[in-house]
Every structure is written in C-alpha cells, then in structure tokens.
Amino acid sequence: MTNIPSLKYAFKKMLIPLIKNKTPLIDLRAPIEFSSGTVPTSINLPILFDEERSIVGKTYNDQGQQAAKDTGYNLVSGKLKEQRVAAWKEFLDDNPNSKLYCARGGERSKIAQNWLKEVGINIERVDGGFKALRNTCMDILETASNDQKEWIIIAGKTGSAKTKIINKFKNGIDLESLANHRGSAFGGYDTPQPTPINFENNLAFKYLDVLSNYIFFEDESRTIGRLVIPENFYHKMSLSNFVLIEEPIEKRIENIYNEYVVRNLKKKNTVELSIYLRKKLAKISNRLGGVKYSQVDKLIQNAFENSDEENHYKWIEILLISYYDKMYEYQLEQKKDRCIHIGSWLEIFEYLSNYKS
C-alpha cells in the first residue's frame, strides 16, 4: 500500500525548488481545465483541446483505457500532431529549462514527452502533474500559517494608502493585487477576479518568493471581493501585530478621489463612471441608511454632471464618516492590544523600513 504522507513529502521536496526557481511549465491540459486553475509560471499548450478531451473521456467511460488512447491518437495525428509539437518546441526554444505536466502526470504528459523525443527534444515532466503542484501550493500556505516568520499587518482607515506602503517593500505581499480587487464595496475592477485556485496558488508562489523573516500584509477582511483568504493563513493574520496609519481626513479624501475618480476617468467617461459608482453605492444603501444614501447618490450624480471636484470630495467625506470609519473603528477596538506603532503614512513607512534592522 502506498504511504500517502511519504508520497506527499516526496512531491513537496521535488516541487518546492521548481516553484522557488519559477521554472517555466507547459500545461498540457485542455483549456477548460486550465481556466479553472493553474500555476503562475505555466502556459497552456494543450495536447487535447476541450472537444477532443470530451470525446476521449466518453470513449474511456464506454470502452476503457486502451480504446480512449487509440481515439486520442486518431484525433491528434498527422498535421495536427505536428502543430501541437511545433507549439511546444517554439516555447522550449525560448525556455529550455521548462517542464511539462498534465492533470496527474499520467498519459497526456507521457505522450507529449515521447512526441518531443521524436524531434530530438528531451524534457522532464512534473510527477503527479497539476494535482501535485496544487497540493504543494496548499501545503506552502498551511506551513506559512505555522512558520517562524513574523507577520506585520498594516492597518488604517479607508484612504490611508495602505496598499502603497505594501508595494514599497520586497517583503510586502499585496493580497488585493493577487485578488484583483481593492477589498471594499467600491473596490472591483473591470477585469474579473482570478479563480479561487489561482488566487491561492499565486499567493503560495508569492509567499515562497519572500526571503525576509518579516512579511508585511495589508489589514483585510477574510473575503476580498468574492475570494476567500485560506482559513489558517487568515487566522495568523488576525493574531499578528499591526501598525496603524493615521492620516487626516482631508488627505484620505484626496487619496480616494484620485484612486476612484481621477484614475477611473482614464478608462471610463463621466456617464459610465457615474452609473458604475452609483450602482456600487446602491449595494450598501441599507447599511448607509435611506437619507445618507439619497444624499450621496445625488452628490455623485451632480459631481459628474458638472465636473465638480468639491461635490466629489463631499460624497467621499460622507461615506468615510458615516460608513467606513464607523466600521473600522469598531474593528480596531477589538484588536488594539496588538498595535505596535502609530503614525502618519511617512512615519509608518520609515518605521517599517527600519523594522528590527
């Protein structure tokens, strides 16, 4: 009987250097498999595309493994086989240290390996395939929640430019960037968030990339948009010490105006952005209250219709005081005993720059 823990350890021992070295990988799985989750150093160059995979899978269910293999060879032969091999070769010419994998390191990767040998190319495959890569990523995150590295959380009210500090440090991990979401009711982007698998795998790769014994994270709720930070990982965040940015409300309003209005107007016209922000506002109308909601909604509409910066500042201020700050002050009260430093943005940046140096 196979010893599962020993097998898992063997895969991890083999795959950790591959992840640390950011080894380029050819993902041979069908596009539908790739789109549900992959690893950040991979490129999708399928041996079977979705329809072909479906046909092979049906044959396997109806007639067994050998019939499925025969069907696959018939589907991908001649010119089509040459095209698939040529695509792999082109990638390998630019990335000669690459490896390849399929779902579990089975038939598809073995066949691709043999086809490449036929044209004089030897390439290693990832034992265990994507399943082993995925398990290793999850193990990295689980290990991270119990390792000896010190995590420092950067806290501060909305508009304090916490993310800006995170991105100033090589040992800072920007969870919002990995999640493609700014974490607030207004924080979505036009581009979709990654799949949960990709979010977790990218976080694992990023964590392994940090060499310092101190890691900085922004203060987050467990959900960032529709994505969820892994439970034990978030648990360590929730127990870690934090530093608190205290910026005047005028500066926070200016930061939000530049981030959510000025920056977005480079991508949307005034009408589109007005509609977009008012839709986001409607989602928190119950928590904001009817009177405040109507007031802010009208100010947003007037601000865009009249290109009125003052009205933009007014609606942002109301949201901060009446909604975001109240929530944050309550959360802060629950963890104030873990605060190790308070200061302005610049003071916090300087404190972290010299932290235990």
C-alpha positions as CSV (number, residue, x, y, z in Angstrom):
1,M,0.0,0.0,0.0
2,T,1.3,3.5,-0.9
3,N,2.2,5.6,2.1
4,I,0.3,8.8,1.3
5,P,2.2,11.2,3.7
6,S,5.5,10.0,2.4
7,L,4.4,10.5,-1.2
8,K,3.2,14.0,-0.4
9,Y,6.5,14.8,1.2
10,A,8.4,13.5,-1.8
11,F,6.3,15.6,-4.2
12,K,6.8,18.7,-2.0
13,K,10.6,18.1,-1.8
14,M,10.7,17.9,-5.6
15,L,8.3,20.8,-6.4
16,I,9.4,23.5,-3.9
17,P,12.7,24.2,-5.9
18,L,10.6,24.2,-9.1
19,I,8.4,26.9,-7.5
20,K,11.2,28.9,-6.0
21,N,13.1,29.0,-9.2
22,K,10.0,30.0,-11.2
23,T,10.6,27.2,-13.6
24,P,8.5,27.7,-16.8
25,L,5.9,25.0,-17.2
26,I,3.9,23.7,-20.2
27,D,0.3,22.9,-19.0
28,L,-0.9,20.2,-21.4
29,R,-4.5,20.1,-20.0
30,A,-7.4,21.3,-22.1
31,P,-8.4,25.0,-21.9
32,I,-11.4,24.3,-19.7
33,E,-9.1,22.6,-17.1
34,F,-6.5,25.4,-17.4
35,S,-9.2,28.1,-16.9
36,S,-10.3,26.7,-13.6
37,G,-6.9,26.9,-12.1
38,T,-3.2,26.7,-12.9
39,V,0.1,28.0,-11.5
40,P,1.6,31.4,-12.4
41,T,4.7,30.1,-14.3
42,S,2.7,28.0,-16.8
43,I,1.5,28.4,-20.3
44,N,-1.4,26.4,-21.7
45,L,-0.4,24.4,-24.8
46,P,-2.9,21.5,-24.8
47,I,-2.3,18.1,-26.2
48,L,-6.1,17.7,-26.4
49,F,-8.5,20.7,-26.7
50,D,-11.9,20.7,-25.0
51,E,-13.9,18.9,-27.6
52,E,-11.2,16.3,-28.2
53,R,-10.8,15.7,-24.4
54,S,-14.6,15.2,-24.2
55,I,-14.6,12.6,-26.9
56,V,-11.6,10.8,-25.3
57,G,-13.3,10.9,-21.9
58,K,-16.6,9.5,-23.3
59,T,-14.7,6.7,-25.0
60,Y,-12.9,5.9,-21.8
61,N,-16.2,5.6,-19.9
62,D,-17.8,3.5,-22.6
63,Q,-14.9,1.3,-23.8
64,G,-12.0,1.6,-21.4
65,Q,-8.4,3.0,-21.3
66,Q,-6.9,1.4,-24.4
67,A,-9.9,2.5,-26.6
68,A,-9.5,6.0,-25.2
69,K,-5.8,6.1,-26.0
70,D,-6.5,4.9,-29.6
71,T,-9.2,7.6,-30.0
72,G,-6.8,10.2,-28.8
73,Y,-4.1,9.2,-31.2
74,N,-6.6,9.2,-34.1
75,L,-7.9,12.7,-33.1
76,V,-4.4,14.2,-32.9
77,S,-2.3,12.8,-35.7
78,G,-0.6,14.0,-38.9
79,K,-0.6,17.7,-39.4
80,L,-2.5,18.3,-36.1
81,K,0.1,16.4,-34.2
82,E,2.9,18.4,-35.9
83,Q,1.2,21.6,-35.0
84,R,1.0,20.7,-31.3
85,V,4.6,19.6,-31.2
86,A,5.7,22.7,-33.0
87,A,4.0,24.9,-30.4
88,W,5.8,23.1,-27.6
89,K,9.1,23.3,-29.4
90,E,8.7,27.0,-30.0
91,F,8.1,27.6,-26.3
92,L,11.0,25.3,-25.4
93,D,13.4,27.1,-27.7
94,D,12.8,30.3,-25.6
95,N,12.5,28.4,-22.3
96,P,14.9,25.4,-22.5
97,N,14.7,24.6,-18.7
98,S,10.9,24.0,-18.8
99,K,9.0,21.0,-17.6
100,L,5.6,19.8,-18.7
101,Y,2.6,18.4,-16.9
102,C,-1.0,17.2,-17.3
103,A,-3.7,16.6,-14.6
104,R,-1.9,13.9,-12.7
105,G,1.4,13.3,-14.6
106,G,-0.2,10.5,-16.5
107,E,-0.8,9.6,-20.1
108,R,-1.0,13.0,-21.7
109,S,2.4,14.2,-20.3
110,K,4.0,10.8,-21.2
111,I,2.7,11.0,-24.8
112,A,3.9,14.6,-25.1
113,Q,7.3,13.6,-23.7
114,N,7.6,10.9,-26.3
115,W,6.4,13.1,-29.2
116,L,9.1,15.6,-28.3
117,K,11.7,12.9,-28.2
118,E,10.8,12.1,-31.8
119,V,12.0,15.6,-32.8
120,G,15.1,15.4,-30.6
121,I,13.9,17.2,-27.5
122,N,14.2,15.7,-24.0
123,I,12.0,17.3,-21.4
124,E,11.1,16.3,-17.9
125,R,7.5,16.1,-16.7
126,V,6.2,17.0,-13.3
127,D,5.5,13.8,-11.4
128,G,2.0,14.0,-10.1
129,G,1.0,16.7,-12.6
130,F,-1.2,19.6,-11.6
131,K,-2.6,17.8,-8.7
132,A,0.8,17.6,-7.1
133,L,1.5,21.3,-7.9
134,R,-1.8,22.3,-6.3
135,N,-1.3,20.2,-3.2
136,T,2.2,21.7,-2.8
137,C,0.8,25.2,-3.1
138,M,-1.8,24.4,-0.4
139,D,0.9,22.9,1.8
140,I,3.0,26.1,1.4
141,L,0.1,28.2,2.7
142,E,-0.6,25.7,5.5
143,T,3.1,25.7,6.5
144,A,3.2,29.5,6.3
145,S,0.5,29.8,8.9
146,N,2.7,27.9,11.4
147,D,6.2,29.0,10.4
148,Q,8.5,31.3,12.4
149,K,8.3,34.3,10.2
150,E,6.9,37.4,11.8
151,W,3.9,39.0,10.1
152,I,3.2,42.7,10.5
153,I,-0.3,43.9,9.4
154,I,-0.6,47.5,8.1
155,A,-3.8,48.9,9.3
156,G,-5.5,52.3,8.8
157,K,-8.8,53.8,7.9
158,T,-10.0,53.8,4.3
159,G,-8.0,56.1,2.1
160,S,-4.8,55.8,4.2
161,A,-2.8,54.4,1.2
162,K,-2.0,51.1,3.0
163,T,-1.5,49.3,-0.4
164,K,1.0,52.0,-1.4
165,I,3.2,51.1,1.6
166,I,2.9,47.3,0.9
167,N,4.2,47.8,-2.6
168,K,7.2,49.8,-1.3
169,F,8.7,46.6,0.2
170,K,10.0,43.4,-1.4
171,N,8.7,41.6,1.7
172,G,5.3,43.0,1.3
173,I,2.5,40.8,-0.1
174,D,-0.3,42.7,-1.8
175,L,-3.3,40.4,-1.3
176,E,-5.6,42.9,-3.1
177,S,-3.4,42.8,-6.2
178,L,-3.4,39.0,-6.2
179,A,-7.2,39.1,-5.8
180,N,-7.7,41.8,-8.4
181,H,-10.0,43.7,-6.0
182,R,-9.4,46.6,-3.6
183,G,-11.4,44.9,-0.9
184,S,-14.2,47.5,-0.4
185,A,-17.8,47.8,-1.8
186,F,-16.3,50.1,-4.5
187,G,-13.2,48.0,-5.0
188,G,-14.0,45.9,-8.1
189,Y,-12.1,46.3,-11.4
190,D,-13.4,45.9,-14.9
191,T,-11.3,42.7,-15.3
192,P,-12.5,39.6,-13.5
193,Q,-11.0,38.3,-10.3
194,P,-8.9,35.1,-10.6
195,T,-10.4,31.7,-9.7
196,P,-10.0,30.7,-6.1
197,I,-7.4,28.1,-7.2
198,N,-5.4,30.7,-9.0
199,F,-5.6,33.2,-6.1
200,E,-4.3,30.5,-3.6
201,N,-1.6,29.2,-6.0
202,N,-0.4,32.7,-6.8
203,L,-0.3,33.5,-3.0
204,A,1.8,30.4,-2.4
205,F,4.3,31.3,-5.1
206,K,4.5,34.9,-3.8
207,Y,5.0,33.7,-0.2
208,L,7.8,31.4,-1.2
209,D,9.4,34.3,-3.0
210,V,9.8,36.4,0.2
211,L,13.2,35.7,1.7
212,S,12.9,38.0,4.7
213,N,11.9,36.8,8.1
214,Y,9.4,39.7,8.3
215,I,6.4,39.9,6.0
216,F,4.0,42.8,5.6
217,F,0.3,42.4,4.7
218,E,-2.5,45.0,4.5
219,D,-5.3,44.7,7.0
220,E,-8.0,42.8,5.2
221,S,-11.3,41.1,6.0
222,R,-11.2,37.4,5.2
223,T,-13.0,38.0,1.9
224,I,-11.6,40.2,-0.9
225,G,-14.4,40.6,-3.3
226,R,-15.6,37.1,-3.9
227,L,-12.3,35.4,-2.9
228,V,-11.5,34.0,0.5
229,I,-8.2,34.0,2.2
230,P,-7.4,30.4,3.4
231,E,-8.6,29.9,6.9
232,N,-5.3,29.2,8.8
233,F,-3.5,31.8,6.8
234,Y,-6.0,34.4,7.8
235,H,-6.0,33.2,11.3
236,K,-2.3,34.0,11.6
237,M,-3.0,37.4,10.1
238,S,-5.7,38.0,12.7
239,L,-3.3,37.2,15.6
240,S,-0.3,39.2,14.2
241,N,0.9,42.6,15.5
242,F,-0.1,45.6,13.4
243,V,1.0,49.2,12.7
244,L,-1.6,51.9,12.4
245,I,-1.5,54.7,9.8
246,E,-3.3,57.8,11.0
247,E,-3.8,60.3,8.2
248,P,-6.1,63.4,8.3
249,I,-9.4,63.0,6.7
250,E,-8.5,65.6,4.0
251,K,-5.6,63.5,2.9
252,R,-7.7,60.3,2.8
253,I,-10.5,62.1,0.8
254,E,-7.8,63.2,-1.7
255,N,-6.4,59.7,-2.0
256,I,-9.8,58.2,-2.7
257,Y,-10.7,60.9,-5.2
258,N,-7.5,60.2,-7.1
259,E,-7.9,56.4,-6.9
260,Y,-11.6,56.0,-7.7
261,V,-12.4,59.1,-9.7
262,V,-9.4,60.5,-11.5
263,R,-7.8,57.1,-12.2
264,N,-11.1,55.6,-13.4
265,L,-11.8,58.5,-15.7
266,K,-8.9,57.4,-17.8
267,K,-10.8,54.2,-18.6
268,K,-14.5,55.4,-18.5
269,N,-16.3,58.5,-19.5
270,T,-18.2,60.6,-16.8
271,V,-21.6,59.0,-17.5
272,E,-20.2,55.4,-17.3
273,L,-18.3,56.1,-14.1
274,S,-21.2,57.9,-12.5
275,I,-23.5,54.9,-13.2
276,Y,-20.9,52.4,-12.1
277,L,-20.3,54.2,-8.7
278,R,-24.0,54.7,-8.1
279,K,-24.6,51.0,-8.6
280,K,-21.9,50.2,-6.1
281,L,-23.5,52.7,-3.7
282,A,-26.9,51.0,-4.0
283,K,-25.4,47.8,-2.7
284,I,-24.7,49.4,0.7
285,S,-27.8,51.6,0.8
286,N,-29.4,49.6,3.6
287,R,-26.3,49.9,5.8
288,L,-25.8,53.5,4.9
289,G,-29.5,54.5,5.6
290,G,-32.0,56.0,3.3
291,V,-31.3,59.6,3.9
292,K,-27.5,59.3,3.6
293,Y,-27.9,57.1,0.6
294,S,-30.0,59.6,-1.3
295,Q,-27.6,62.4,-0.3
296,V,-24.5,60.6,-1.5
297,D,-26.3,59.4,-4.7
298,K,-27.3,62.9,-5.6
299,L,-23.8,64.3,-4.9
300,I,-22.2,61.6,-7.2
301,Q,-24.7,62.4,-10.0
302,N,-24.1,66.2,-9.7
303,A,-20.3,65.9,-9.3
304,F,-20.0,64.0,-12.7
305,E,-22.7,66.1,-14.5
306,N,-20.9,69.3,-13.6
307,S,-17.3,68.1,-13.3
308,D,-17.5,69.4,-9.7
309,E,-14.5,68.3,-7.7
310,E,-16.0,69.9,-4.5
311,N,-19.1,67.6,-4.7
312,H,-16.8,64.6,-5.2
313,Y,-15.0,65.5,-2.0
314,K,-18.3,65.9,-0.2
315,W,-19.7,62.4,-1.2
316,I,-16.4,60.8,-0.3
317,E,-16.4,62.5,3.1
318,I,-19.9,61.4,3.9
319,L,-19.1,57.8,3.0
320,L,-15.9,57.9,5.1
321,I,-17.5,59.4,8.2
322,S,-20.9,57.7,8.1
323,Y,-19.9,54.2,6.8
324,Y,-16.3,53.2,6.5
325,D,-14.8,54.9,9.6
326,K,-17.5,53.6,11.9
327,M,-16.9,50.0,10.8
328,Y,-13.2,50.4,11.1
329,E,-13.2,52.0,14.5
330,Y,-15.3,49.1,15.8
331,Q,-12.8,46.5,14.3
332,L,-9.9,48.4,15.6
333,E,-11.2,48.4,19.2
334,Q,-11.2,44.6,19.1
335,K,-7.5,44.3,18.4
336,K,-5.9,47.5,19.8
337,D,-3.7,45.4,22.2
338,R,-1.7,44.2,19.2
339,C,-0.8,47.6,17.8
340,I,3.0,48.2,18.0
341,H,3.3,51.6,16.3
342,I,1.0,54.5,15.3
343,G,2.0,57.3,12.9
344,S,1.4,59.2,9.7
345,W,1.9,57.4,6.4
346,L,5.5,58.6,6.2
347,E,6.2,57.7,9.8
348,I,4.9,54.2,9.3
349,F,6.9,53.8,6.1
350,E,10.1,54.8,8.0
351,Y,9.3,52.6,10.9
352,L,8.8,49.5,8.7
353,S,11.9,50.4,6.7
354,N,14.0,50.1,9.9
355,Y,12.0,47.3,11.5
356,K,14.4,45.2,13.5
357,S,17.2,46.2,11.2
